Amino acid sequence: MNHLSVPLHASLGADTAGDGTLDPVGQARALGPAIAAAADEVERTQAIPAALLASLHAARLCRMLLPRSAGGDEVAPWIYQHAIEEISRHDASVGWNLFVANSATLIAPFIPLETARAIWADPHALIAWGPPNAHKARAVPGGYRVSGEWHFASGCRQATWMGAHCQVTEPDGSLRLNRFGRPTTRTLLFPAHHATHIPNWNTLGLRGTASEGYTVTDLFVPEAQSGTREDPALRRDPGPLYAFTMQGLYAVGVAAVAGGVARAMLDAFEDLAREKAPRGLVRLADSPVVQSDVARREAELGAARAYLTATLQEIYATADEVAPIDAAARARVRLACAHAIHTAIAVADWVYKAAGTSAIFLGTPFERRFRDIHTVSQQIQSRDAHFEAVGRVLFHGDPDGSFL
């Protein structure tokens, strides 16, 4: 292969966490063959095989965003981007579950340090949860009681802990408000065995994520196993990584999955083009149209990736140790992520069409990735509305402080 994609290790600072000791991108690359070999099983069983999961834990790829205070590695966001891309080149579901697992570690700076250390003292610790919904937790002496049903809990079959995001009802029946005067959303954490799973992840793509539902009934959760992510002033750990908002880092993860899938599809097409000559036509690699189109797709995908990387690097370099990044910086992160996601989807669509009938059969390098990236395309981070939101901030700022 002679692809034009820049090796992940060639990006500025891409392989270390700043102290020269960590290489999450290299670890992800080394595990690539094992991830690819397990991809069919991941799709079929909707779970990561135990041996591969153990290797991912041993490589510390589930702790990239976890604070050092809780046993994590606290890597820079573009390093995280590149590592998730590398994993996703080999299997999108594994990449997705790794990005979600890392995103969940961002609760650690907002819960008591003793709790964070107790959870992640287990070298195989993973948290899974679904997004907030209408369910509420009741404040009771010592903690909360909660009942409800949540969905889209990616990676729940590997999780050791689960979470539930809820508004809080006080003993007098009123809703608990945060310092901004809005109903607070509190995250309640509990050992995974307390959740009853709903096996409802029957989807077109990302089947291996098992992003299914779960329920709990009248579960007591101690105060110490809870926290709220919505107020940066409550963050315990300093550092430029945690100056980024959780929503922004979540978008980075989705962009990395999409970019890795599109990269793999474009690489596979270039390999196909060297071999395939459609009936009555020259070899694809000898077609000037295909040559031009491939060059354009390389530029588009590479530019979107570089734009996201550069944006993260520039903001990280000037981020405060304590204060969160401002609205303008948050908008830049959102724009770079949205652009990267949409570009990846467009490149994947071009590859699928250009590959012709070679893309339609089960087991090809294209079919599952096409399903996976179009499942990514339906996720909230892929909304067209993000461009409108960023444009509004660019023109009018963020007067109510609600952007991201």
URGILIN-V463871 format. One record per backbone hydrogen bond with DSSP energy under -0.5 kcal/mol. CO is the residue of the C=O (numbers start at 1). NH is the residue of the N-H. E is the energy in kcal/mol with one decimal. If there is no record, write none. Layout:
{{CO | NH | E} {CO | NH | E}}
This chain:
{{7 | 10 | -2.0} {8 | 11 | -1.2} {11 | 14 | -2.2} {13 | 16 | -0.5} {23 | 27 | -2.5} {24 | 28 | -2.5} {25 | 29 | -2.5} {26 | 30 | -2.5} {27 | 31 | -1.6} {29 | 32 | -1.1} {31 | 35 | -2.4} {32 | 36 | -2.8} {33 | 37 | -2.3} {34 | 38 | -1.4} {35 | 39 | -0.7} {36 | 39 | -0.9} {38 | 42 | -2.7} {39 | 43 | -2.4} {40 | 44 | -2.4} {41 | 45 | -3.0} {42 | 46 | -1.6} {47 | 49 | -0.5} {49 | 53 | -2.9} {50 | 54 | -2.5} {51 | 55 | -1.7} {52 | 56 | -2.4} {53 | 57 | -2.3} {54 | 58 | -2.6} {55 | 59 | -1.9} {56 | 61 | -2.0} {57 | 60 | -1.8} {60 | 63 | -1.2} {63 | 73 | -2.3} {63 | 74 | -0.7} {64 | 75 | -2.7} {66 | 74 | -1.4} {67 | 70 | -1.3} {67 | 72 | -2.5} {68 | 71 | -1.9} {76 | 79 | -0.7} {76 | 80 | -2.0} {77 | 81 | -2.3} {78 | 82 | -2.2} {79 | 83 | -2.4} {80 | 84 | -2.4} {81 | 85 | -2.2} {82 | 86 | -2.2} {83 | 87 | -2.2} {84 | 88 | -2.5} {85 | 89 | -1.5} {86 | 90 | -0.6} {87 | 90 | -1.2} {87 | 91 | -1.6} {91 | 95 | -2.1} {92 | 96 | -3.0} {93 | 97 | -2.6} {94 | 98 | -2.3} {95 | 99 | -2.3} {96 | 100 | -2.5} {97 | 101 | -2.4} {98 | 102 | -2.2} {99 | 103 | -2.4} {100 | 104 | -2.2} {101 | 105 | -0.9} {102 | 105 | -0.6} {103 | 106 | -1.5} {104 | 107 | -1.6} {105 | 108 | -1.9} {107 | 110 | -2.2} {108 | 111 | -1.2} {109 | 236 | -2.7} {112 | 116 | -2.3} {113 | 117 | -2.7} {114 | 118 | -1.9} {115 | 119 | -2.5} {116 | 120 | -2.4} {117 | 121 | -0.6} {119 | 122 | -0.9} {121 | 123 | -0.6} {122 | 125 | -2.1} {126 | 160 | -2.2} {126 | 161 | -2.3} {128 | 163 | -1.5} {135 | 167 | -1.1} {136 | 147 | -0.5} {137 | 139 | -0.5} {137 | 169 | -3.2} {138 | 145 | -2.2} {140 | 143 | -2.4} {142 | 223 | -2.5} {143 | 140 | -2.4} {144 | 221 | -2.8} {145 | 138 | -2.9} {146 | 219 | -2.8} {148 | 216 | -1.9} {150 | 214 | -2.3} {151 | 131 | -0.6} {152 | 154 | -1.6} {153 | 156 | -1.7} {153 | 212 | -0.5} {155 | 158 | -1.6} {155 | 159 | -0.7} {160 | 192 | -2.5} {161 | 128 | -1.7} {162 | 190 | -2.4} {163 | 130 | -0.6} {164 | 166 | -0.6} {164 | 188 | -2.6} {165 | 133 | -0.7} {166 | 186 | -3.6} {167 | 137 | -3.0} {168 | 170 | -0.6} {168 | 176 | -2.8} {169 | 139 | -2.8} {170 | 173 | -2.4} {174 | 170 | -3.5} {176 | 184 | -2.4} {178 | 181 | -2.2} {182 | 178 | -3.1} {184 | 168 | -0.6} {184 | 186 | -0.6} {186 | 166 | -2.7} {186 | 188 | -0.6} {187 | 227 | -1.6} {188 | 164 | -1.9} {190 | 162 | -3.1} {191 | 194 | -2.0} {192 | 195 | -1.9} {195 | 197 | -0.6} {196 | 215 | -2.1} {197 | 199 | -0.6} {198 | 200 | -2.4} {198 | 213 | -1.4} {200 | 202 | -1.7} {201 | 203 | -0.8} {206 | 209 | -1.6} {207 | 210 | -1.4} {209 | 155 | -2.6} {210 | 156 | -0.5} {210 | 212 | -2.6} {211 | 152 | -0.8} {212 | 153 | -2.1} {213 | 198 | -2.9} {214 | 150 | -2.6} {215 | 196 | -2.5} {216 | 148 | -2.4} {219 | 146 | -2.2} {219 | 221 | -0.5} {221 | 144 | -2.1} {222 | 225 | -1.8} {223 | 226 | -1.2} {225 | 189 | -3.0} {227 | 187 | -3.5} {230 | 232 | -0.6} {231 | 234 | -2.1} {232 | 235 | -1.7} {240 | 243 | -0.7} {240 | 244 | -0.7} {241 | 244 | -1.1} {243 | 325 | -2.3} {245 | 249 | -2.2} {246 | 250 | -2.4} {247 | 251 | -2.0} {248 | 252 | -1.7} {249 | 253 | -1.8} {250 | 254 | -1.9} {251 | 255 | -2.5} {252 | 256 | -2.2} {253 | 257 | -2.1} {254 | 258 | -2.6} {255 | 259 | -2.6} {256 | 260 | -2.4} {257 | 261 | -2.2} {258 | 262 | -2.5} {259 | 263 | -2.3} {260 | 264 | -2.0} {261 | 265 | -2.2} {262 | 266 | -2.5} {263 | 267 | -2.4} {264 | 268 | -2.3} {265 | 269 | -2.2} {266 | 270 | -2.2} {267 | 271 | -1.9} {268 | 272 | -2.4} {269 | 273 | -3.0} {270 | 274 | -1.0} {271 | 274 | -0.6} {272 | 275 | -1.7} {272 | 276 | -2.9} {273 | 285 | -2.2} {276 | 284 | -2.9} {278 | 281 | -2.8} {282 | 278 | -0.5} {283 | 286 | -2.0} {284 | 287 | -1.6} {286 | 288 | -0.5} {287 | 291 | -2.8} {288 | 292 | -2.5} {289 | 293 | -2.7} {290 | 294 | -2.9} {291 | 295 | -2.0} {292 | 296 | -2.2} {293 | 297 | -2.4} {294 | 298 | -2.6} {295 | 299 | -2.2} {296 | 300 | -2.7} {297 | 301 | -2.7} {298 | 302 | -2.6} {299 | 303 | -2.6} {300 | 304 | -2.2} {301 | 305 | -2.1} {302 | 306 | -2.5} {303 | 307 | -2.6} {304 | 308 | -2.0} {305 | 309 | -2.6} {306 | 310 | -3.0} {307 | 311 | -2.2} {308 | 312 | -2.4} {309 | 313 | -2.5} {310 | 314 | -2.7} {311 | 315 | -2.2} {312 | 316 | -2.4} {313 | 317 | -2.0} {314 | 318 | -0.8} {315 | 318 | -0.7} {315 | 319 | -0.8} {316 | 319 | -0.7} {321 | 239 | -2.5} {326 | 330 | -2.5} {327 | 331 | -2.5} {328 | 332 | -1.8} {329 | 333 | -2.2} {330 | 334 | -2.4} {331 | 335 | -2.7} {332 | 336 | -2.5} {333 | 337 | -2.4} {334 | 338 | -2.8} {335 | 339 | -2.7} {336 | 340 | -2.1} {337 | 341 | -2.6} {338 | 342 | -2.5} {339 | 343 | -2.4} {340 | 344 | -2.3} {341 | 345 | -2.2} {342 | 346 | -2.1} {343 | 347 | -2.5} {344 | 348 | -2.5} {345 | 349 | -2.3} {346 | 350 | -2.1} {347 | 351 | -2.5} {348 | 352 | -2.5} {349 | 353 | -2.0} {350 | 354 | -2.9} {351 | 355 | -2.3} {353 | 356 | -1.2} {355 | 358 | -1.5} {356 | 359 | -1.9} {357 | 360 | -1.1} {361 | 364 | -1.6} {364 | 368 | -0.6} {366 | 370 | -2.7} {367 | 371 | -1.9} {368 | 372 | -2.9} {369 | 373 | -2.9} {370 | 374 | -1.5} {371 | 375 | -1.0} {372 | 375 | -0.7} {372 | 376 | -2.2} {373 | 377 | -1.8} {375 | 378 | -1.0} {376 | 379 | -1.8} {379 | 382 | -2.3} {380 | 383 | -1.4} {383 | 386 | -1.2} {384 | 387 | -1.6} {384 | 388 | -0.8} {385 | 389 | -2.4} {386 | 390 | -2.4} {387 | 391 | -2.5} {388 | 392 | -2.2} {389 | 393 | -1.8} {390 | 394 | -2.6} {391 | 395 | -1.9} {392 | 396 | -3.0} {393 | 397 | -2.4} {398 | 401 | -1.7}}
